[in-house]
Amino acid sequence: MTAMVPGIYAHGKIELLQTPVGIRDGKVRVIVIEEDEKRPSRQMQFGKYSEGRLSTEEDFRIAEWHGPKEWE
């Protein structure tokens, strides 16, 4: 059985951020992804429309994801 879990590599050490489910002991393979700078958040914020109007609570409700739509 294999599991993929997030972790952090810093100062020569690896820290797992989650415990692998269903695995007691095992070998690991590590891929380190270097991140130079923090990525900007992609969350909606009030006042981000280019037309000059401010966003409203209704805009947030429209943009909210409710899962896949059922086929009729």
C-alpha positions in Angstrom: 0.0 0.0 0.0 1.2 3.5 -0.7 0.1 6.9 0.5 0.9 10.5 -0.5 1.0 13.1 2.4 2.0 16.7 2.4 5.1 17.8 4.2 7.7 20.5 4.6 11.5 20.3 4.0 13.6 22.8 6.0 17.1 22.8 7.3 17.8 19.2 6.2 14.7 17.7 7.8 11.4 16.6 6.6 8.2 17.1 8.6 5.0 15.3 7.5 1.9 17.5 7.9 -0.4 14.4 8.0 -0.1 10.9 9.2 -0.3 8.3 6.4 -3.6 6.3 6.9 -3.2 2.5 7.0 0.6 2.5 7.0 2.7 1.7 10.0 6.2 1.6 8.6 7.7 1.9 5.1 10.2 3.4 2.8 9.8 6.9 1.4 10.6 8.8 -1.8 10.7 12.5 -1.6 10.2 15.2 -4.2 11.1 18.7 -2.9 9.2 21.5 -4.7 11.1 24.8 -4.1 8.8 27.8 -3.6 10.6 31.1 -3.9 7.8 33.3 -2.8 4.3 33.0 -1.5 1.6 32.7 -4.1 -1.2 35.4 -3.9 -4.5 34.2 -2.6 -7.2 33.7 -5.2 -10.1 34.3 -3.0 -12.9 36.7 -4.0 -12.6 40.1 -2.3 -15.0 43.0 -2.2 -14.4 45.7 -4.8 -12.6 43.7 -7.4 -14.8 44.4 -10.4 -13.3 46.2 -13.4 -16.6 47.9 -14.3 -16.3 50.2 -11.2 -19.0 48.6 -9.1 -18.4 46.9 -5.8 -19.1 43.2 -5.3 -22.1 42.3 -3.2 -23.1 39.3 -1.0 -25.2 38.1 -4.0 -22.0 37.9 -6.1 -20.5 35.6 -3.5 -23.5 33.4 -3.5 -23.4 33.1 -7.3 -19.7 32.2 -7.2 -20.0 29.6 -4.5 -19.5 26.0 -5.7 -22.2 23.5 -4.6 -20.8 20.3 -6.1 -21.6 18.6 -9.4 -25.1 19.2 -10.8 -27.3 16.2 -11.1 -28.1 15.1 -14.7 -31.8 15.3 -15.4 
